[in-house]
Amino acid sequence: PRLWNSLNFKKDSEFMGITVLFLDEKVNSVIHGFIPSGRANHYMSSLKAGSIVKVSRFEVARCSSMYKIIDHPFLIRFISLTIIDEIITGAPEINLQS
């Protein structure tokens, strides 16, 4: 995954959560993930940019056109039951530019 903090600049850069981009190996596409601020600390140690992970028990929602950062119509929303299992560390970088 690739990840960064999401801030609300209209509210004095308030931390909103963590935005994550996942490469879905089954359909060869990128999907947007979001971890709300209340769950961010719980998942931060499990997320390392460039690692290969398995994410399970999450919510799928339609991407709002206002916050859409990629073409995929859905996003993964982390909930209290979400589990991240690290599969491989130090994975080769994937160039998403074509």
VOSE-514794 format. One record per residue: x, y, z of N, C-alpha, C in turn; residue number from 1. Coordinates in Angstrom, 1 decimal, padded with zeros to 4 digits. Atoms other than C-alpha are relative to their C-alpha. Layout:
BEGIN
{{X, Y, Z}, {X, Y, Z}, {X, Y, Z}, NUM}
...
//
This chain:
BEGIN
{{000.8, -001.2, 000.0}, {000.0, 000.0, 000.0}, {000.9, 001.3, 000.0}, 1}
{{-000.5, -001.4, -000.1}, {000.8, 003.7, -000.3}, {-000.9, 000.7, 001.0}, 2}
{{000.9, -000.6, -000.9}, {-000.5, 005.8, 002.5}, {000.5, 001.4, 000.4}, 3}
{{-000.3, -001.3, -000.4}, {-000.7, 009.4, 003.8}, {-001.1, 000.5, 000.9}, 4}
{{001.0, -000.5, -000.9}, {-002.5, 011.4, 006.5}, {-001.0, 000.9, -000.8}, 5}
{{001.0, -000.9, 000.6}, {-005.8, 013.1, 005.4}, {-000.4, 001.1, 001.0}, 6}
{{000.3, -001.1, -000.9}, {-006.3, 016.5, 006.9}, {-001.1, 000.9, -000.6}, 7}
{{001.0, -000.9, 000.4}, {-009.2, 018.9, 006.9}, {000.5, 001.4, 000.1}, 8}
{{-000.6, -001.3, 000.0}, {-007.7, 022.2, 005.9}, {-001.0, 001.1, 000.4}, 9}
{{001.0, -000.9, -000.4}, {-011.0, 024.0, 006.6}, {-000.2, 000.1, 001.5}, 10}
{{000.1, 000.1, -001.5}, {-010.7, 023.0, 010.3}, {001.4, 000.0, 000.6}, 11}
{{-001.4, -000.2, -000.6}, {-007.1, 024.1, 011.1}, {000.8, -001.3, -000.2}, 12}
{{-000.8, 001.3, 000.3}, {-005.6, 020.9, 009.4}, {-000.3, -001.1, 001.0}, 13}
{{000.4, 001.1, -000.9}, {-007.6, 018.6, 011.7}, {000.3, -001.4, -000.7}, 14}
{{-000.2, 001.4, 000.5}, {-006.5, 014.9, 011.3}, {-001.3, -000.7, -000.2}, 15}
{{001.2, 000.7, 000.3}, {-009.3, 013.0, 009.6}, {000.2, -001.5, 000.0}, 16}
{{-000.2, 001.5, 000.1}, {-007.7, 009.6, 009.1}, {001.2, -000.2, -000.9}, 17}
{{-001.1, 000.4, 000.8}, {-005.3, 007.8, 006.9}, {-000.6, -000.5, -001.4}, 18}
{{000.4, 000.4, 001.4}, {-005.8, 007.4, 003.1}, {001.0, -001.0, -000.5}, 19}
{{-000.9, 001.1, 000.5}, {-004.4, 004.2, 001.6}, {-000.4, -000.3, -001.4}, 20}
{{000.2, 000.6, 001.4}, {-004.0, 003.0, -002.0}, {000.5, -001.4, 000.0}, 21}
{{-000.3, 001.4, 000.1}, {-004.1, -000.7, -002.4}, {000.0, -000.5, -001.5}, 22}
{{000.0, 000.7, 001.3}, {-003.2, -002.7, -005.6}, {-000.7, -001.3, 000.2}, 23}
{{000.7, 001.3, -000.1}, {-005.8, -005.5, -005.9}, {000.5, -000.9, -001.1}, 24}
{{-000.7, 000.9, 000.9}, {-003.9, -008.4, -007.4}, {-001.0, -000.8, -000.9}, 25}
{{000.9, 000.9, 000.7}, {-007.0, -010.3, -008.5}, {-000.6, 000.7, -001.2}, 26}
{{000.5, -000.7, 001.1}, {-008.3, -007.6, -010.8}, {000.9, 001.0, -000.6}, 27}
{{-001.0, -000.9, 000.5}, {-005.1, -005.7, -011.4}, {-000.5, 001.5, 000.0}, 28}
{{000.4, -001.3, -000.1}, {-006.5, -002.4, -010.2}, {000.3, 000.6, 001.3}, 29}
{{-000.3, -000.7, -001.3}, {-006.0, 000.2, -007.5}, {-001.3, 000.4, 000.6}, 30}
{{001.2, -000.4, -000.7}, {-008.5, 000.8, -004.8}, {000.3, 000.8, 001.2}, 31}
{{-000.2, -001.0, -001.1}, {-008.8, 003.6, -002.3}, {-000.5, -000.6, 001.3}, 32}
{{000.4, 000.4, -001.3}, {-008.9, 002.7, 001.4}, {000.1, 001.2, 000.9}, 33}
{{000.0, -001.1, -001.0}, {-009.7, 004.9, 004.4}, {-000.1, -000.5, 001.4}, 34}
{{000.0, 000.4, -001.5}, {-008.9, 004.5, 008.1}, {-000.4, 001.3, 000.7}, 35}
{{000.5, -001.2, -000.7}, {-010.9, 007.0, 010.2}, {001.0, 000.3, 001.2}, 36}
{{-000.9, -000.4, -001.0}, {-008.9, 008.9, 012.8}, {-000.1, -000.8, 001.3}, 37}
{{000.1, 000.8, -001.2}, {-010.3, 006.9, 015.7}, {000.6, -001.4, 000.0}, 38}
{{-000.6, 001.3, 000.2}, {-008.8, 003.7, 014.3}, {001.4, 000.1, -000.5}, 39}
{{-001.3, -000.2, 000.6}, {-005.6, 005.2, 012.9}, {001.1, -000.6, 000.8}, 40}
{{-001.1, 000.5, -000.8}, {-003.3, 004.4, 015.8}, {000.0, -001.6, 000.1}, 41}
{{000.1, 001.4, -000.1}, {-004.5, 000.8, 015.9}, {000.6, -000.7, -001.2}, 42}
{{-000.5, 000.6, 001.2}, {-003.6, 000.1, 012.3}, {001.4, 000.5, -000.5}, 43}
{{-001.2, -000.6, 000.5}, {-000.5, 002.3, 011.8}, {001.2, -001.0, 000.0}, 44}
{{-001.2, 000.9, -000.1}, {002.0, -000.3, 012.9}, {-000.1, -001.2, -001.0}, 45}
{{000.2, 001.0, 001.0}, {000.5, -002.8, 010.4}, {000.1, 000.4, -001.4}, 46}
{{-000.1, -000.5, 001.4}, {000.8, -000.6, 007.4}, {001.3, 000.6, -000.3}, 47}
{{-001.3, -000.5, 000.4}, {004.1, -000.1, 005.8}, {000.0, 000.2, -001.5}, 48}
{{000.1, -000.2, 001.5}, {004.3, 001.5, 002.3}, {000.9, -001.0, -000.7}, 49}
{{-000.7, 000.9, 000.9}, {005.3, -001.0, -000.3}, {-000.1, -001.4, 000.5}, 50}
{{000.1, 001.4, -000.5}, {004.5, -004.1, 001.8}, {-001.2, -000.7, -000.7}, 51}
{{001.1, 000.8, 000.5}, {002.1, -006.8, 000.6}, {-000.8, -000.5, 001.2}, 52}
{{000.8, 000.4, -001.2}, {-000.8, -007.3, 003.0}, {-001.3, -000.6, -000.5}, 53}
{{001.4, 000.5, 000.2}, {-004.1, -009.1, 003.2}, {-000.9, 000.7, 000.9}, 54}
{{000.9, -000.8, -000.8}, {-007.0, -007.0, 004.4}, {-001.3, -000.8, 000.0}, 55}
{{001.3, 000.7, 000.0}, {-010.2, -008.7, 005.6}, {-000.9, 000.7, 001.0}, 56}
{{001.0, -000.6, -000.9}, {-013.4, -007.7, 007.4}, {000.0, 001.5, -000.1}, 57}
{{000.1, -001.4, 000.2}, {-013.9, -004.3, 006.0}, {-001.3, 000.3, -000.6}, 58}
{{001.3, -000.5, 000.6}, {-016.8, -002.2, 004.7}, {000.4, 000.5, -001.4}, 59}
{{-000.2, -000.5, 001.3}, {-017.1, -001.4, 001.0}, {-001.1, 001.1, -000.2}, 60}
{{001.0, -001.1, 000.2}, {-018.7, 001.9, 000.1}, {000.3, 000.7, -001.4}, 61}
{{-000.2, -000.8, 001.3}, {-019.2, 004.0, -003.1}, {000.9, 001.2, 000.4}, 62}
{{-000.9, -001.2, -000.2}, {-016.5, 006.7, -003.5}, {-000.8, 001.2, -000.3}, 63}
{{000.6, -001.3, 000.3}, {-017.9, 010.2, -003.2}, {000.8, 000.7, -001.1}, 64}
{{-000.8, -000.7, 001.1}, {-017.0, 012.2, -006.3}, {000.8, 001.1, 000.6}, 65}
{{-000.7, -001.1, -000.6}, {-015.9, 014.9, -004.0}, {001.4, -000.4, 000.5}, 66}
{{-001.3, 000.5, -000.6}, {-013.1, 012.7, -002.4}, {000.6, -001.0, -000.9}, 67}
{{-000.5, 001.0, 000.9}, {-012.4, 010.5, -005.4}, {001.4, 000.3, -000.4}, 68}
{{-001.4, -000.2, 000.4}, {-008.7, 010.1, -005.9}, {000.5, -000.9, -001.1}, 69}
{{-000.3, 000.9, 001.1}, {-008.7, 007.2, -008.4}, {-001.3, -000.3, -000.7}, 70}
{{001.2, 000.3, 000.8}, {-011.1, 005.9, -011.0}, {-000.9, -001.1, 000.5}, 71}
{{000.8, 001.1, -000.5}, {-012.3, 002.9, -009.0}, {-001.3, 000.6, 000.7}, 72}
{{001.3, -000.6, -000.5}, {-016.0, 003.4, -008.0}, {-000.2, -000.3, 001.5}, 73}
{{000.2, 000.3, -001.4}, {-015.6, 001.9, -004.5}, {001.2, 000.3, 000.8}, 74}
{{-001.2, -000.1, -000.9}, {-013.4, 002.3, -001.4}, {-000.2, -001.0, 001.1}, 75}
{{-000.1, 000.9, -001.2}, {-012.4, 000.1, 001.5}, {000.0, 000.9, 001.2}, 76}
{{000.1, -000.8, -001.2}, {-013.5, 001.6, 004.8}, {000.4, -001.0, 001.2}, 77}
{{-000.4, 000.9, -001.2}, {-011.7, 000.1, 007.9}, {-001.0, 000.2, 001.1}, 78}
{{001.0, 000.0, -001.1}, {-014.1, -000.8, 010.7}, {000.7, -000.7, 001.2}, 79}
{{-000.6, 000.6, -001.2}, {-013.4, -002.2, 014.2}, {000.4, -001.4, -000.2}, 80}
{{-000.3, 001.5, 000.2}, {-013.3, -005.8, 012.9}, {001.1, -000.2, -001.1}, 81}
{{-001.0, 000.2, 001.1}, {-010.8, -005.1, 010.0}, {001.3, -000.6, 000.5}, 82}
{{-001.3, 000.7, -000.3}, {-007.7, -007.3, 010.1}, {001.0, 000.2, -001.2}, 83}
{{-001.1, -000.1, 001.0}, {-004.4, -006.6, 008.3}, {001.0, -001.1, 000.3}, 84}
{{-001.1, 001.0, -000.1}, {-002.0, -009.5, 007.8}, {001.0, 000.3, -001.0}, 85}
{{-001.1, -000.3, 000.9}, {001.4, -008.7, 006.4}, {000.4, -001.3, -000.6}, 86}
{{-000.4, 001.2, 000.8}, {002.4, -011.2, 003.7}, {001.4, 000.1, -000.3}, 87}
{{-001.4, -000.1, 000.4}, {005.7, -009.9, 002.4}, {000.4, 001.4, 000.3}, 88}
{{-000.6, -001.3, -000.2}, {007.9, -007.0, 003.4}, {001.1, 000.2, -001.0}, 89}
{{-001.0, -000.3, 001.0}, {010.3, -005.2, 001.1}, {-000.4, -000.4, -001.4}, 90}
{{000.4, 000.3, 001.3}, {008.2, -005.9, -001.9}, {000.5, 000.9, -001.1}, 91}
{{-000.5, -000.9, 001.0}, {009.4, -004.5, -005.2}, {-001.1, 001.1, -000.3}, 92}
{{000.9, -001.1, 000.2}, {007.9, -001.1, -006.0}, {-000.8, -000.2, -001.3}, 93}
{{000.9, 000.1, 001.2}, {005.0, -001.0, -008.5}, {-000.2, 001.4, -000.6}, 94}
{{000.1, -001.2, 000.6}, {005.1, 001.8, -010.9}, {-001.5, 000.1, -000.6}, 95}
{{001.4, -000.2, 000.4}, {001.4, 003.0, -011.3}, {-000.2, 000.9, -001.2}, 96}
{{000.2, -000.9, 001.1}, {002.1, 005.4, -014.1}, {000.2, -000.7, -001.3}, 97}
{{-000.1, 000.7, 001.3}, {001.5, 004.2, -017.6}, {000.1, 000.9, -001.1}, 98}
//
